[in-house]
Amino acid sequence: MPSKSSARLAALTVAAVCSAASTVVIGSPAHAASVRVHDIQGTTRVSPYAGQQVTDVTGIVTGVRTYGSSKGFWMQDPTPDADPATSEGVFVFTSSTPKAAVGDAVSVSGTVSEYVPGGTSSGNQSLTEITRPAVTVVSSGNPVPAATRIDARSVPRAYTPEAGGGSINALPLRPATYALDYYESLEGMNVQVTDARVVGATDPYTELWVTVKPKEHPSAGGGTVYGSYDSQNTGRLQIQSLGKAADFPDANVGDTLAGTTAGPLDYNQYGGYTLVASRLGTLQDGGREKETTRAASRRELAVATYNVENLDPSDDTFAAHASTIVHHLRSPDIVSLEEIQDDNGATDDGTVAADRTVTKLIDAIVAAGGPRYDWRSVDPVDKADGGEPGGNIRQVFLFDPERVSFTDRAAGDATTATGVTKVRGKAALTHSPGRVDPSNPAWENSRKPLAGEFVFRGRTVFVIANHFASKGGDQGLTSQYQPPARGSETQRHLQATAVNTFVKQLLAGQKNADVIALGDINDYEFSTTAHLLEADGALWSAVKSLPKEERYSYVYQGNSQVLDQILVSPAIRRGGHLTYDSVHVNAEFHDQISDHDPQVLRFRP
């Protein structure tokens, strides 16, 4: 594997003996006469021999990992027992390049360890390993045990047993009932998938996601839609490779790995169960192309939100972002940009202004044939809004002055809250642009909402640009704790309540006000965060106007999901002529310039 992947791969499987995440059980040494691989794996997620010495455990080498800090090999007992809950494979951690080769019959003595990738605080399941091994090659050139086929029939419909948020480690595995139990029962074994559809594009770490259940909540683009907390999509499986990174396919969602993809089944902190392929299927193009929305009519106001992923002047993506805005979004009248960094990016020297960043993007838009946008924003306090250290990300409004005007009212600063007043009997902002409730603890180390007052065809439209707290630190779907904890929600709930309160103030000042709250909400349309934004009918998430197979703006671990939203006030929703488009240009593609798809709302104020 090349150096670009080694740092992440090093974290995938490291000997538990070196980690505080080890599970150590004191006991007497076990011997080959009674211990085989399936005995070590046992019928729960934690080995009954964890912490014990085992001697002369035999098997056939099915895969060898020679890169990163997780060097070692997988071995499998060619004579399985009759219990479907016990895996016949195990990873042997050697720490240096192993001398064993695929097809070797080996005898291994060492310590059985349980390693939690990412550490115990991650909540991940543990990986059973044999560490500090003494390896004897008994013979070479032996047939590798046939790969167990993972397909739509073998993977159960239910995802995981319930444990009330507690650990499922001690629960007996029920591989015929739960998908996570099924995958765990194959941990370390040679497995295969056939003609698997890609549901997560190839990423910079040389990995992709497939599904063995192509009919499971399919998206319009060929992915798998994550539509509720009870719909985890059991057919998803991560694919890595034991081969050269240069040989790994550049796959998009909707493509297919035709034929057989086979190798040992691993578990890592970046997605859980992973087929580490010694044989990769042939990439078959699914024909997925980047989408283009329709242009707004003369009477329609087009408003977009677009996370441009830590854009700063040193990036080489300005032309590509400009092309997306001009050609795929059709030059919306108003564009809310998230993750605009300051003028020197991640350099941490106190710079907070983003004039160079925004001007460079505007110039690129003009060069791409688009309008010369004007812009408004509020610079943050240095290092107060989270994101990449030194980057000072913020939201920025672009607007086409030929189509829409911005109402400047005593522009606010980073710490001054905008409020609601009345001008000629109608709601107005006290500061435009201004920040919404920036001193509220809900925004600690997070982006503060940017509010602006626009006029289109004589009608005032209030726009609130948001970038809520990320999901960082939440337990993953494959966590040992079920259901997994989503601790990051607490802050987003407070943020949603703050924005909802502000919108209600606008509506109290003018019942029929046109209000739009949009941005990277970092939460789903079915989440409590969204419900709190919508509370008491103040707002409605317009992504719900789309068919379910179109509701996604982001792809994570093979799940197509909504993170970016545009919410509208009752006057806009009831006014008719509202159309919404999640424009899929990034999230499903291996050459993405952002991990988010932009969203466009068109309506007649």
Salt bridges, closest charged atoms under 4 A:
ASP77 OD2 - ARG36 NE 2.88
GLU88 OE1 - HIS38 ND1 2.79
ASP151 OD2 - ARG149 NE 3.69
ASP181 OD1 - ARG45 NH2 2.66
GLU207 OE2 - ARG8 NH2 2.90
ASP266 OD2 - ARG65 NH1 3.30
GLU291 OE2 - ARG288 NH2 3.09
GLU300 OE2 - ARG294 NH2 2.88
ASP333 OD1 - ARG403 NE 2.71
GLU339 OE2 - HIS467 NE2 3.82
ASP348 OD1 - LYS383 NZ 3.24
ASP363 OD1 - ARG372 NH1 2.93
ASP374 OD1 - ARG376 NH1 3.30
ASP379 OD1 - ARG394 NH1 3.02
ASP382 OD2 - LYS383 NZ 2.72
ASP385 OD2 - ARG435 NH2 2.69
ASP385 OD1 - LYS448 NZ 2.77
ASP408 OD1 - ARG376 NE 2.78
GLU453 OE1 - ARG409 NE 2.99
GLU489 OE2 - ARG486 NE 2.82
ASP514 OD2 - ARG459 NE 2.82
ASP520 OD2 - HIS467 NE2 3.19
ASP520 OD2 - HIS596 NE2 3.58
ASP523 OD1 - LYS471 NZ 3.09
ASP523 OD2 - ARG492 NE 2.95
GLU534 OE2 - LYS544 NZ 2.90
ASP536 OD2 - LYS504 NZ 2.41
GLU550 OE1 - HIS584 NE2 3.27
ASP564 OD1 - HIS596 ND1 2.84
GLU588 OE1 - ARG288 NH2 2.74
ASP591 OD1 - LYS290 NZ 3.44
ASP595 OD1 - HIS596 NE2 3.71
ASP597 OD2 - HIS584 ND1 2.95
